[in-house]
Amino acid sequence: MTNQLYAETRPWRRGIVDTLLRAVADDEISGVILGPPDLRWPYHPYDGGADVILSTRAERDALKERHRAWLSRHSSEL
């Protein structure tokens, strides 16, 4: 297996990462990390969900509350 790194900056517009996210969801590619240019919140999608890395617990809790419907129904929320 070969490790590769690719970075690109694109102006945001609706749907710009849809094809990439579909490929991740279909387990065609992996190791994808998205985020804003300052990388203040890296987003790591994978075929079973995604992780968001935030700077503070308050940011984490606010994101969790805004997207509660996206959380797993398992008691661990994983």
N, C-alpha and C positions, 0 to 999 in steps of 0.2 A: 504494500500500500504506500502511496506517495502522499505526503502532506503538502498542501498548497495553501497559499495565502493570496487573496485578492481583495483590494480595497478600491472603492469608488465613491465619489461624492456626486449626488444628483439633487437638483431642486425637487422639493416635495410636490407631488400631485397625487390625487386620488388614483389608486390602482397601480401605482408605479412598481410595487413589489408583489403584486398578486401572483404572477407567474412563478416567481422565486418561492413564495410561501406555499404554493400548490406543489412544487417539486419537493420541498421539505416535507410537507404533509404526506405525500405519496412515497416517502422514503427513497427518493431518487438521488437526493444530495443531503449532506449533513454538515455540521460544523459552521453553520451560518450564524453570524452575529450582525444585527442591525442597530442603528442608533443615530442620534443627531451628530453633527460635526464635532461637537465638544465631548461626545460620548458620556454625557451625564447620566444616561439611562440605557445601557446596553440591553438589547432584546435578543434572546437566543431561542428561536423556534426549533422544535423537533417534531418527529412524527406523532407524538402523543400529547403535545401541548407546547408550552413555552415558559421560559423564565425571564423575568425582568429584574435587573440589578439596580437598586436604588440606593441613594446616599444615606438616607435616614429612615428610621422606623416610621416616622410620621408620613413620609412620602409613600412608603410601602402600604401603610394602613389606609391612606386616602385612595390609592390605586385599587386596593382590594375592595374597598367599599363601593367605589364607582363601578366595578366589574364583578360584583358578587355572583351574578348569574353564570359567569364563566368558570367558577371554581368547581372542582370535583365535589361530588356528593359524599365521598368517603369521609369519615370522621377526621382523618389527618389532613384533608383538603389536598392531598397529593393525587 
